[in-house]
Amino acid sequence: MPDGFLSKSQAEVALDLVQKYLEFADEEEKAKYRDADSYFRLFERAYRLILEIEDRGKSSTGFRV
């Protein structure tokens, strides 16, 4: 399976987003997410954001099946 953005699950994309965020955050911001509960809450926020974006991307044609 190719290692690309479109081949990843929503959870994998959210995890990548969190990792990149923390990679570029300053030390004070990184310190907020060092314990597991805080990290998980950050991941959860990222995951919900991915799902919201996905839902917004689904356009309705007006036809019901």
N, C-alpha and C positions, 0 to 999 in steps of 0.2 A: 504494500500500500504506500503511495507516495506521501512524503512528509510535507504537506501543504496545508494552508489555512482551511480550504474547503473539505479536506479529508478528516478533519478533527471534529470530535463531538463538542457540544456546547460546554460541557464540563472541562474539557481539555483547553478550549479557547479561553474560558474564564481563568483557569489556572495559569495559562501563559500571560494573560492580562495582569494578574496579581503579581507574578514573578517580575514582569517588566516594570510595573509600577514601583515595586520595592527596589529594583535594581537602580532606578534613577532617583529615588527618594533620598532626602537627606537623612542623617543618622537619627535625628529626633523623631522623624516620621517612621523610620524602620523600627525603632524601639517600641513603638505602639503595638506592633504586630508580632512581637517575639514569642508571646505565649500562644498556645494552640487555639484557645477560644477566640482570641482577637483575630488571629490569622483566618480561622474558619469563617468568622463573621465577614471579613473582607472578601474572602472567596465567595461567600453566599451573595453579597452585594454585586459582585462582578457577574456571577451566574445569572442573577435576576435581570441584570442589565442586558446580557446577551439574549435572554429569552424575550425581553421587551422589544429589543431591536428586531429580533426575528419575527415577532408578531406584527410589528408595524410594517415590515416588509411584505407581508402577505396582503395583496390587494384583492378587494372583492370585485367580481365582475357583475354582480347583480343577479346572477343566476344561482338558483339553489338546486342542489342535487338530492 
